[in-house]
Amino acid sequence: MCSDEGLPNTSKPSLTASLAAALTAGAVAQFLQWAVVERNNQYAESKEIKSYFIRGATRSADTVYPNREFGYGRLNIAGVFETIRGNV
């Protein structure tokens, strides 16, 4: 990791954004394992995966979505599979 200490007008990437990206990538990998490798949806495309993740997201009743802080809600991979099974 490089340091920008002492450099004017620089900002470091948010640790939470980096962590969120890594967790989301892992969730997508898990979904693709189910979809492609286990032959449940061999032709899953990025738009379809995004749609599943949006439908499975956890949301608060008192918050309007999408928004700048939580997007479409909090990632919930179990919620994705519950939505696919029709248990929502």
C-alpha positions in Angstrom: 0.0 0.0 0.0 1.4 3.4 -0.9 1.3 6.4 1.4 0.2 9.9 0.3 1.3 11.5 3.5 2.4 15.1 3.0 0.8 15.3 -0.5 -1.7 18.1 -0.9 -5.3 17.5 -2.1 -5.1 13.7 -2.0 -7.5 11.3 -0.4 -7.1 7.7 0.6 -9.7 5.2 -0.5 -12.2 4.3 2.2 -11.4 1.1 4.0 -15.1 0.3 4.2 -15.5 0.7 0.4 -12.6 -1.6 -0.1 -14.0 -4.2 2.3 -17.4 -3.9 0.7 -15.9 -4.5 -2.7 -14.1 -7.6 -1.5 -17.2 -9.0 0.2 -19.3 -8.3 -2.9 -16.8 -10.0 -5.1 -16.9 -13.1 -2.9 -20.7 -13.1 -2.9 -20.7 -12.9 -6.7 -18.3 -15.8 -6.8 -20.5 -17.9 -4.5 -23.5 -17.0 -6.7 -21.6 -18.0 -9.9 -20.7 -21.3 -8.3 -24.4 -22.0 -7.7 -25.5 -20.7 -11.1 -22.8 -21.9 -13.6 -20.8 -24.6 -11.9 -23.8 -26.4 -10.4 -25.8 -25.8 -13.6 -28.7 -23.8 -12.1 -28.4 -21.0 -14.5 -25.4 -21.5 -16.9 -26.0 -18.3 -18.7 -26.2 -15.9 -15.8 -25.2 -12.4 -16.9 -24.1 -9.4 -14.9 -27.5 -7.6 -15.2 -29.3 -10.7 -13.9 -26.9 -11.1 -11.0 -27.3 -7.4 -10.1 -31.1 -7.9 -10.2 -30.9 -10.9 -7.9 -28.6 -9.0 -5.5 -30.9 -6.0 -5.4 -33.9 -8.2 -4.7 -32.1 -10.1 -1.9 -30.7 -7.0 -0.2 -31.6 -6.2 3.4 -33.4 -2.9 3.8 -34.7 -0.7 6.7 -38.4 0.2 6.6 -37.6 3.8 7.5 -35.1 4.4 4.7 -35.7 5.3 1.1 -33.8 3.2 -1.4 -31.7 3.6 -3.5 -29.6 6.2 -1.7 -26.0 7.3 -1.5 -25.2 5.6 1.8 -26.7 2.2 1.3 -27.4 2.0 -2.4 -30.2 -0.6 -2.8 -29.6 -2.0 0.7 -27.1 -4.1 2.5 -25.7 -7.2 0.8 -27.5 -10.4 2.0 -26.4 -13.4 0.0 -28.9 -15.7 1.9 -31.6 -13.2 0.9 -30.6 -13.7 -2.7 -31.2 -17.4 -2.5 -34.4 -17.0 -0.5 -35.7 -14.7 -3.3 -34.8 -17.3 -5.9 -36.6 -20.0 -3.9 -39.6 -17.8 -3.6 -39.5 -17.7 0.2 -39.7 -13.9 0.4 
